Amino acid sequence: DPRERASGGGTRETARVVGKEKMTESSEDLYPIAVLIDELKNDDIVIRLNSLRRLTIIAKALGPERTREELIPFLSESTEDEDEALTVLAEELGNFVPVVGGVKFAFHLLPPLESLATVEETVVREKAVESLCKIAEQMDGGALELHYIPLVTRLAKTEWFTARVSSCGLFAVAYEKSSDEVKQELRVGFNELCKDETPMVRRAAAQQLGKYAEKLEKERLMTEVMTIFAELCEDDQDSVRLLAVGTCSALAKLLGKEGSTSKILPAVQKFSSDKSWRVRYMVAQQVNELCDVIGKEITMAELVTVYVNLLKDNEAEVRVAAAQKAGDFCGFVGGALTLTEILPCLKELSNDTSQHVRAAIAIAVMVIAPIFDDGNEIETNLLPIILTLLRDEFPDVRLNIIRNLEQVSKIIGIQLLQKNLLPAIVALAEDRHWRVRLAIINYFPLLARQLGIFSFNDILGKLCIQWLEDSVATIRTAAAQNLKNLAEDFGSDWVQEFVLPKMLDKLQHPHFLLRMTIMEAVGAMATVVSSEILQTMLLPELMKFNKDKVPNVRFHACRLMKDVIPCVDPAIVSSTIKPWLADMQDDVDHDVRFFAREAEMTIRG
């Protein structure tokens, strides 16, 4: 049998094994399951992965009893596989509780996962710990103490450090459902891991401290947990200290305002000047969460200095992290303190040597702007920073300002807008980076509403037409859509008097791609202008493209006509557009005929 040869000769035998308790089923019915079981032993990793991802199907076919007695022991012996296969196996076992007979038999899944939690590869161990926690959450207290707690204890006391690393993530789930005696044992075990001689174990314990603390009784927080926290904060390994700092926000939420002020705040203040920049970086990441817990008064008194020092840090990564938090931090402490303490730092950072710092500052200053109600304060303190960043050589810095201009332009008023920002905006409209030009185009409709039709036409109107001939297709498409948006705001008269005289003479542009862009703009505006302008000016121009020498232009005209037809008077559709489409259906190009037929179906439908 070719199928038998393909699977190494064992499939028929496997089918008989699978079917020995299901005599009513034919071997052909069991054949797919037999193939999957054989594939678990295949030498090809791709085939084994395919079978591992279908373990649930195999288990359901075998039934709960045979899954527990045969499949699980087999999987327990398969933990010497490649890391990718072991990762999939660890994940699948976490979903196995229903197929082994329910929560009552969930403990059968623990042995293979225990083995996987001790392997060298971190990804495999993490997935095994995740599945163990998932299973433990479904087990009751008795089953936990009988099967799960001994597993945690074994891993925590194993000589090889990888098992101890995995055990750190298992304590939190076990603690909540355990008896007082077992809870005491678990606390002792976790404390020992936090003092382990291996840095990787202490690091794992520090990483899990927040989740572990959530499960402990409140009286234990201020004693045992904070003692552990203090010891981890004094660790000589940078990686351990930074993970300890990473738990500050979680612990602060558990301790509340008073506990956080007495226990967490001093640690944050100390770590803000730690010798390791990674630790200081983690402090910068935690600042705003701590502010929410300790309140505005203590933040203003104790944390502003810390934050300013982070903004002035000698490592660019720390300055970036601090700058990214500036918007929320300044909103929390208020405009007065922002003006005197933080804005001077941001002004200095707007000329920072790191482009990433300047990009973060560009976002921060735009978020901070609404904090100030006084336009004079913005003009004096924020506008110089914004204008400096708008002229930055790094395009992402300019983009971050442009994308948030709406917030500032609403506050500063029309006079400051025209006086200070417009010259910079006009310069950026011709920026060498197309993404900057695109951001300016997207900002134009809002700018037009603020300037009004006359000021807009005088200063920025010509740019709208100029972009239709841009060398980048994305810009040309955005320019066509921009004209539609402006037509909605300024009305049909603006289109007739300002746009069409400048645009229609470009319909005969020698490059067909630019002719298609102009056509796109005509089609876009056709859906928003008055029926008179549409039928007397735009429609005739669109219909001229049936004679274009390039097929792409002709079929593009048919596609646009499909969108225009609903906006045209039915009598004109019948007398003008329908004959035009009929003529296009005789075109030599297949695509032109196709889109012409599609447009004609719009008339019929």
MARGUTOR-598400 format. One line per 3 residues: number of its first residue (from 1); their letters; for each residue y, z, x of C-alpha. Coordinates in Angstrom, 3 decimals. Layout:
% MARGUTOR-598400
NUM) a) Y/Z/X  ...
% end
This chain:
% MARGUTOR-598400
1) dpr) 0.000/0.000/0.000  3.366/-0.990/1.584  5.031/2.154/0.222
4) era) 2.400/4.303/1.922  2.897/2.519/5.219  6.698/2.806/4.952
7) sgg) 6.598/6.574/4.530  4.183/7.232/7.350  1.055/7.342/5.194
10) gtr) 1.748/10.721/3.657  3.423/9.851/0.377  0.265/9.415/-1.687
13) eta) -1.077/12.703/-0.382  2.251/14.411/-1.141  2.210/12.994/-4.660
16) rvv) -1.209/14.569/-5.215  0.047/17.907/-3.864  3.127/17.829/-6.074
19) gke) 1.017/16.846/-9.074  -1.884/19.270/-8.739  -0.411/21.504/-11.449
22) kmt) 0.898/18.590/-13.518  -2.298/16.664/-14.217  -0.788/15.027/-17.279
25) ess) 1.672/13.100/-15.100  0.636/9.980/-13.194  1.109/9.733/-9.451
28) edl) 3.577/6.928/-10.085  5.808/9.362/-12.040  5.689/11.795/-9.142
31) ypi) 6.162/9.151/-6.478  9.992/9.431/-6.143  9.749/13.210/-5.641
34) avl) 6.949/12.724/-3.126  9.158/10.301/-1.194  12.002/12.840/-1.082
37) ide) 9.658/15.543/0.226  8.307/13.235/2.913  11.846/12.269/3.880
40) lkn) 12.583/15.913/4.740  10.254/15.384/7.742  11.476/11.915/8.675
43) ddi) 12.645/11.273/12.238  15.734/9.422/11.019  18.643/11.864/10.508
46) vir) 20.225/9.639/7.839  17.031/9.720/5.756  16.689/13.497/6.191
49) lns) 20.311/14.002/5.102  19.718/11.898/2.007  16.732/14.041/1.056
52) lrr) 18.507/17.315/1.833  21.333/16.375/-0.505  18.731/15.998/-3.248
55) lti) 16.977/19.301/-2.665  17.874/20.461/-6.155  16.004/17.474/-7.634
58) iak) 12.928/18.305/-5.546  13.092/21.964/-6.572  13.379/21.132/-10.265
61) alg) 10.355/18.839/-10.005  8.299/21.511/-8.240  9.332/24.257/-10.644
64) per) 10.640/27.747/-9.823  7.329/29.249/-8.678  6.362/26.478/-6.272
67) tre) 9.963/26.280/-5.033  9.800/29.958/-4.085  6.284/29.844/-2.624
70) eli) 6.259/26.455/-0.907  9.664/24.770/-0.600  11.695/27.798/0.563
73) pfl) 9.172/28.757/3.310  9.151/25.115/4.435  12.965/25.079/4.606
76) ses) 12.922/28.378/6.506  10.875/26.646/9.207  13.297/23.692/9.318
79) ted) 16.229/25.457/10.962  15.776/23.695/14.311  17.262/20.462/12.958
82) ede) 20.506/18.750/13.958  23.750/20.505/13.057  24.744/18.001/10.374
85) alt) 21.421/18.482/8.568  21.649/22.261/8.852  25.165/22.229/7.364
88) vla) 23.932/20.293/4.328  20.908/22.612/4.007  23.135/25.718/4.100
91) eel) 25.387/24.276/1.406  22.530/23.233/-0.876  20.816/26.631/-0.675
94) gnf) 23.968/28.238/-2.060  23.360/26.329/-5.313  19.642/27.155/-5.510
97) vpv) 19.709/30.315/-7.646  18.897/28.515/-10.946  15.993/26.524/-9.470
100) vgg) 14.196/29.526/-7.940  14.025/31.217/-11.330  17.466/32.798/-11.675
103) vkf) 19.222/35.815/-10.198  16.052/37.900/-10.359  14.502/35.747/-7.610
106) afh) 17.686/34.952/-5.668  16.537/37.115/-2.736  14.033/34.369/-1.808
109) llp) 16.998/32.289/-0.595  18.187/34.886/1.901  15.682/34.317/4.773
112) ple) 16.536/30.650/5.479  20.253/31.389/5.170  19.884/34.364/7.520
115) sla) 18.396/32.018/10.121  21.196/29.516/9.618  23.785/32.299/10.044
118) tve) 22.607/32.834/13.618  22.773/29.272/15.012  25.212/28.177/17.694
121) etv) 27.228/25.667/15.639  30.221/27.347/13.936  30.330/24.953/10.967
124) vre) 26.693/25.693/10.103  27.229/29.452/10.320  30.349/29.313/8.163
127) kav) 28.551/27.308/5.480  25.603/29.738/5.595  27.956/32.725/5.184
130) esl) 29.684/30.975/2.287  26.338/30.406/0.538  25.168/33.981/1.221
133) cki) 28.350/35.345/-0.360  27.944/33.004/-3.306  24.399/34.271/-3.918
136) aeq) 25.337/37.930/-3.359  28.059/37.720/-5.997  25.366/36.907/-8.558
139) mdg) 22.989/39.709/-7.534  23.109/43.182/-9.077  23.582/46.377/-7.097
142) gal) 19.876/47.198/-6.848  18.925/43.777/-5.505  21.847/43.873/-3.077
145) elh) 20.763/47.190/-1.579  17.125/46.120/-1.432  17.556/42.653/0.076
148) yip) 21.166/41.734/0.959  22.408/44.920/2.666  19.460/44.987/5.129
151) lvt) 20.258/41.339/5.980  23.894/42.246/6.700  22.792/45.196/8.823
154) rla) 20.320/43.086/10.814  22.926/40.432/11.550  25.528/43.063/12.513
157) kte) 23.162/44.656/15.029  21.580/41.524/16.469  21.933/41.186/20.216
160) wft) 23.221/37.582/20.154  26.899/37.483/19.178  26.707/34.526/16.736
163) arv) 24.819/36.645/14.211  27.384/39.448/14.509  30.189/36.911/13.971
166) ssc) 28.520/35.751/10.744  27.967/39.300/9.518  31.727/39.966/9.494
169) glf) 32.110/37.673/6.494  29.360/39.376/4.465  30.674/42.948/4.152
172) ava) 33.327/42.388/1.484  30.885/41.001/-1.099  28.358/43.771/-0.467
175) yek) 30.793/46.683/-0.632  31.966/46.489/-4.219  28.526/46.772/-5.867
178) ssd) 27.012/49.311/-3.451  26.421/53.021/-3.888  28.632/55.561/-2.108
181) evk) 26.018/56.152/0.576  25.643/52.461/1.304  29.416/52.019/1.246
184) qel) 29.680/54.592/4.012  27.111/52.664/6.071  28.985/49.412/5.498
187) rvg) 32.303/50.925/6.567  30.720/52.254/9.758  29.145/48.851/10.414
190) fne) 32.407/46.962/9.951  34.299/49.428/12.138  31.769/48.863/14.926
193) lck) 32.217/45.102/14.678  35.978/45.538/15.019  35.317/47.334/18.329
196) det) 32.602/44.936/19.495  32.576/44.113/23.189  32.552/40.375/22.462
199) pmv) 36.030/38.941/21.657  34.573/36.345/19.257  33.133/39.128/17.109
202) rra) 36.393/41.101/17.060  38.184/37.873/16.183  35.856/37.270/13.230
205) aaq) 36.345/40.864/12.079  40.127/40.502/12.284  39.929/37.290/10.279
208) qlg) 37.915/38.996/7.524  39.951/42.227/7.465  42.121/41.161/4.530
211) kya) 39.158/40.293/2.270  37.338/43.446/3.326  40.387/45.611/2.588
214) ekl) 40.681/44.180/-0.930  37.303/45.713/-1.835  37.945/49.175/-0.410
217) eke) 39.253/52.140/-2.386  43.002/52.623/-2.106  42.704/55.930/-0.270
220) rlm) 40.734/54.141/2.462  43.505/51.623/3.058  46.008/54.009/4.600
223) tev) 43.333/55.674/6.725  40.382/53.579/7.830  41.766/50.068/7.307
226) mti) 45.125/50.761/8.932  43.351/52.412/11.859  41.289/49.260/12.325
229) fae) 44.434/47.141/11.944  46.281/49.187/14.583  43.384/48.848/17.045
232) lce) 43.115/45.096/16.523  46.864/44.801/17.031  46.460/46.389/20.467
235) ddq) 43.600/44.093/21.488  43.961/42.504/24.907  42.850/39.112/23.551
238) dsv) 45.613/36.915/22.103  43.223/35.301/19.632  42.321/38.693/18.156
241) rll) 45.923/39.859/17.869  47.102/36.682/16.149  44.330/36.961/13.542
244) avg) 45.242/40.603/13.007  48.826/39.510/12.401  47.469/36.894/10.001
247) tcs) 46.254/39.700/7.720  49.713/41.302/7.455  50.699/39.602/4.204
250) ala) 47.338/40.387/2.557  47.489/44.033/3.642  51.143/44.317/2.614
253) kll) 50.305/43.246/-0.939  47.579/45.897/-1.089  49.725/48.671/0.399
256) gke) 52.840/48.033/-1.684  56.454/48.531/-0.655  56.197/52.041/0.791
259) gst) 52.976/51.478/2.728  54.123/48.119/4.038  57.424/49.547/5.241
262) ski) 55.699/52.321/7.184  52.631/50.460/8.479  53.099/46.672/8.436
265) lpa) 56.807/46.277/9.184  56.633/48.054/12.601  53.714/45.824/13.595
268) vqk) 55.606/42.683/12.589  58.682/43.806/14.529  56.551/44.484/17.585
271) fss) 54.634/41.216/17.385  57.815/39.148/17.018  58.266/39.646/20.765
274) dks) 54.580/39.464/21.742  53.812/37.817/25.075  51.655/35.187/23.332
277) wrv) 53.568/32.456/21.504  50.639/32.021/19.087  51.086/35.605/17.921
280) rym) 54.824/35.074/17.442  54.020/31.854/15.571  51.790/33.820/13.196
283) vaq) 54.603/36.323/12.622  56.915/33.472/11.635  54.300/32.284/9.152
286) qvn) 54.114/35.749/7.543  57.824/36.609/7.258  58.518/35.471/3.703
289) elc) 55.400/37.092/2.238  56.418/40.409/3.790  59.948/40.033/2.372
292) dvi) 58.545/39.764/-1.147  56.721/43.079/-0.721  59.289/45.246/1.059
295) gke) 62.282/44.061/-0.973  65.728/42.697/-0.249  67.371/45.868/1.050
298) itm) 64.797/46.561/3.769  64.569/42.872/4.638  68.313/42.691/5.231
301) ael) 68.249/45.829/7.340  65.059/45.273/9.345  63.775/41.712/9.190
304) vtv) 66.875/39.536/9.663  67.021/40.357/13.367  63.315/39.589/13.701
307) yvn) 63.779/36.244/11.965  66.809/35.269/14.058  64.840/36.040/17.240
310) llk) 62.041/33.771/16.026  64.573/30.966/15.450  65.713/31.454/19.054
313) dne) 62.183/31.648/20.479  61.577/29.803/23.738  58.520/27.989/22.291
316) aev) 59.213/24.980/20.072  56.180/25.665/17.857  57.553/29.103/16.965
319) rva) 61.011/27.698/16.249  59.477/25.053/13.964  57.471/27.673/12.051
322) aaq) 60.556/29.859/11.626  62.746/26.924/10.558  60.211/25.915/7.921
325) kag) 60.664/29.326/6.309  64.471/29.206/6.407  65.011/28.008/2.847
328) dfc) 63.078/30.823/1.188  64.280/33.454/3.654  67.954/32.576/3.205
331) gfv) 67.515/32.452/-0.560  66.074/35.960/-0.378  68.780/37.563/1.774
334) gga) 71.690/35.722/0.109  74.603/33.554/1.169  76.708/36.149/2.989
337) ltl) 74.050/37.114/5.514  72.923/33.502/5.837  76.477/32.483/6.706
340) tei) 76.979/35.087/9.410  73.524/35.473/10.952  71.318/32.434/10.276
343) lpc) 73.568/29.365/10.012  74.851/29.734/13.612  71.212/29.551/14.764
346) lke) 70.520/26.517/12.597  73.620/24.780/13.963  72.395/25.357/17.497
349) lsn) 68.903/24.138/16.587  70.302/20.905/15.116  70.714/19.851/18.763
352) dts) 67.376/21.273/19.893  65.439/19.395/22.576  62.385/19.219/20.306
355) qhv) 62.486/16.518/17.637  60.055/18.550/15.511  62.454/21.488/15.474
358) raa) 65.301/19.208/14.417  63.122/17.694/11.673  62.346/21.184/10.330
361) iai) 66.032/22.128/10.473  66.893/18.955/8.516  64.767/20.171/5.618
364) avm) 65.998/23.755/5.923  69.743/23.026/5.745  69.283/20.901/2.620
367) via) 67.299/23.651/0.902  69.877/26.259/1.899  72.851/24.294/0.503
370) pif) 72.492/25.437/-3.159  72.816/29.061/-2.029  76.540/28.508/-1.487
373) ddg) 78.759/28.173/-4.548  81.911/27.504/-2.568  82.374/23.860/-1.556
376) nei) 84.630/24.929/1.322  81.803/26.964/2.870  79.511/23.950/2.687
379) etn) 82.160/21.669/4.182  82.901/24.077/7.001  79.401/25.292/7.879
382) llp) 76.737/22.952/6.502  78.272/19.471/6.560  78.680/19.377/10.363
385) iil) 74.973/20.182/10.745  73.991/17.566/8.145  76.131/14.864/9.774
388) tll) 74.706/15.678/13.205  71.167/15.347/11.868  71.986/12.104/10.024
391) rde) 72.853/10.594/13.400  69.707/11.926/15.083  67.747/9.436/17.187
394) fpd) 64.429/10.536/15.670  63.839/8.750/12.312  61.943/11.661/10.690
397) vrl) 65.004/13.876/11.126  67.213/11.357/9.335  64.580/10.883/6.624
400) nii) 64.369/14.611/5.928  68.107/14.708/5.314  68.182/11.580/3.128
403) rnl) 65.286/12.705/0.924  67.168/15.871/0.026  70.724/14.511/-0.196
406) eqv) 70.680/14.918/-3.964  70.868/18.705/-3.667  73.954/18.601/-1.447
409) ski) 75.810/15.736/-3.101  75.743/17.544/-6.450  77.440/20.560/-4.887
412) igi) 80.065/19.158/-2.533  81.859/16.963/-5.069  82.964/13.336/-5.017
415) qll) 85.817/13.702/-2.520  83.725/15.316/0.203  80.937/12.879/-0.545
418) qkn) 83.159/9.848/0.029  84.964/11.355/2.979  82.054/12.759/4.982
421) llp) 78.682/11.463/3.834  79.298/7.875/2.761  80.075/6.489/6.232
424) aiv) 76.816/7.959/7.515  74.881/6.623/4.498  76.305/3.113/4.979
427) ala) 75.238/3.200/8.638  71.718/4.343/7.702  71.428/1.548/5.126
430) edr) 71.007/-0.801/8.104  68.887/1.593/10.170  66.359/-0.033/12.487
433) hwr) 63.519/2.019/10.955  62.495/0.569/7.597  61.427/3.966/6.181
436) vrl) 64.975/5.226/6.622  66.322/2.168/4.806  63.770/2.741/2.025
439) aii) 64.871/6.361/1.616  68.495/5.228/1.304  67.539/2.665/-1.366
442) nyf) 65.745/5.340/-3.381  68.858/7.526/-3.172  71.200/4.777/-4.398
445) pll) 70.848/5.219/-8.202  71.882/8.876/-7.930  74.711/7.994/-5.572
448) arq) 75.880/5.287/-7.975  76.080/7.758/-10.859  78.166/10.130/-8.743
451) lgi) 80.549/7.505/-7.357  81.043/5.515/-10.537  80.908/1.753/-10.940
454) fsf) 84.185/0.832/-9.201  83.759/2.968/-6.090  80.140/1.918/-5.830
457) ndi) 80.939/-1.802/-5.982  83.633/-1.487/-3.333  81.659/0.567/-0.841
460) lgk) 77.939/0.031/-1.422  77.519/-2.896/-3.797  76.994/-5.570/-1.170
463) lci) 74.125/-3.588/0.382  72.112/-3.935/-2.840  72.144/-7.717/-2.469
466) qwl) 71.742/-7.621/1.289  68.448/-5.685/1.062  66.891/-8.538/-0.939
469) eds) 66.779/-10.501/2.319  65.335/-7.678/4.447  62.610/-8.591/6.929
472) vat) 60.276/-5.892/5.516  58.519/-6.702/2.219  58.532/-3.066/1.051
475) irt) 62.323/-2.969/1.378  62.735/-6.218/-0.551  60.517/-4.941/-3.384
478) aaa) 62.381/-1.632/-3.504  65.697/-3.521/-3.529  64.603/-5.509/-6.612
481) qnl) 63.630/-2.296/-8.404  66.897/-0.712/-7.282  68.891/-3.459/-9.042
484) knl) 66.970/-2.744/-12.234  67.776/0.987/-11.966  71.443/0.263/-11.338
487) aed) 71.524/-2.179/-14.269  70.245/0.593/-16.536  73.111/2.847/-15.401
490) fgs) 75.981/0.342/-15.182  74.985/-1.998/-18.018  74.734/-5.750/-18.620
493) dwv) 78.388/-6.459/-17.858  77.921/-5.169/-14.308  74.928/-7.471/-13.857
496) qef) 76.873/-10.465/-15.171  80.085/-9.837/-13.242  78.869/-8.360/-9.967
499) vlp) 75.180/-9.064/-9.333  74.431/-12.533/-10.643  77.279/-14.374/-8.874
502) kml) 76.060/-12.969/-5.537  72.357/-13.312/-6.188  71.756/-16.593/-8.006
505) dkl) 72.934/-18.740/-5.112  70.065/-17.257/-3.078  67.426/-18.610/-5.455
508) qhp) 67.176/-21.739/-3.305  66.619/-19.777/-0.081  64.576/-21.864/2.398
511) hfl) 61.980/-19.066/2.883  59.605/-18.815/-0.065  59.044/-15.047/0.352
514) lrm) 62.757/-14.413/-0.132  62.813/-16.742/-3.148  59.995/-14.615/-4.625
517) tim) 62.015/-11.452/-3.999  65.069/-12.865/-5.785  62.781/-13.901/-8.621
520) eav) 61.352/-10.359/-8.695  64.867/-8.962/-9.048  65.652/-11.413/-11.873
523) gam) 62.453/-10.406/-13.659  63.135/-6.692/-13.188  66.672/-6.900/-14.584
526) atv) 65.534/-9.129/-17.457  63.878/-6.149/-19.126  67.043/-3.996/-19.164
529) vss) 69.996/-6.376/-19.701  71.279/-7.570/-23.069  69.380/-10.374/-24.846
532) eil) 72.389/-12.657/-24.478  72.471/-12.410/-20.684  68.707/-12.636/-20.533
535) qtm) 68.508/-15.793/-22.630  71.582/-17.592/-21.305  71.540/-16.649/-17.604
538) llp) 68.325/-15.053/-16.331  65.688/-16.963/-18.280  66.974/-20.425/-17.286
541) elm) 66.973/-19.401/-13.632  63.432/-18.060/-13.862  62.198/-21.267/-15.511
544) kfn) 63.539/-23.394/-12.651  60.739/-22.158/-10.415  58.164/-24.364/-12.130
547) kdk) 59.236/-27.135/-9.745  59.014/-25.017/-6.574  56.933/-26.654/-3.858
550) vpn) 55.094/-23.410/-2.998  52.251/-22.445/-5.410  52.797/-18.711/-4.757
553) vrf) 56.313/-18.990/-6.139  55.157/-20.908/-9.208  52.391/-18.479/-10.175
556) hac) 54.705/-15.535/-9.472  57.124/-17.042/-12.011  54.273/-17.135/-14.555
559) rlm) 53.410/-13.484/-13.870  57.017/-12.407/-14.371  57.295/-14.508/-17.533
562) kdv) 54.506/-12.417/-19.029  56.773/-9.319/-18.749  59.876/-11.158/-19.942
565) ipc) 58.381/-12.684/-23.136  58.481/-9.424/-25.199  62.244/-9.167/-24.525
568) vdp) 63.086/-12.723/-25.686  63.815/-13.872/-29.230  60.591/-15.293/-30.778
571) aiv) 62.354/-18.549/-31.711  63.327/-19.141/-28.072  59.830/-18.223/-26.952
574) sst) 58.385/-20.908/-29.214  60.966/-23.586/-28.426  61.437/-22.987/-24.699
577) ikp) 58.911/-20.706/-23.000  55.767/-21.956/-24.722  56.279/-25.619/-23.667
580) wla) 57.133/-24.402/-20.155  53.838/-22.491/-19.939  51.940/-25.450/-21.353
583) dmq) 53.356/-27.583/-18.568  52.369/-24.932/-15.983  48.781/-24.993/-17.270
586) ddv) 48.523/-28.548/-15.960  49.593/-27.476/-12.451  47.495/-28.656/-9.524
589) dhd) 47.029/-25.093/-8.280  44.256/-23.003/-9.843  46.188/-19.680/-9.610
592) vrf) 49.252/-21.161/-11.306  47.100/-22.370/-14.203  45.394/-18.961/-14.458
595) far) 48.636/-16.928/-14.671  50.179/-19.464/-17.031  47.241/-18.992/-19.422
598) eae) 47.583/-15.196/-19.123  51.294/-15.410/-20.019  50.548/-17.663/-22.980
601) mti) 48.031/-15.083/-24.286  50.963/-12.664/-24.506  52.604/-15.035/-27.000
604) rg) 49.408/-15.287/-29.058  48.723/-11.568/-28.952
% end
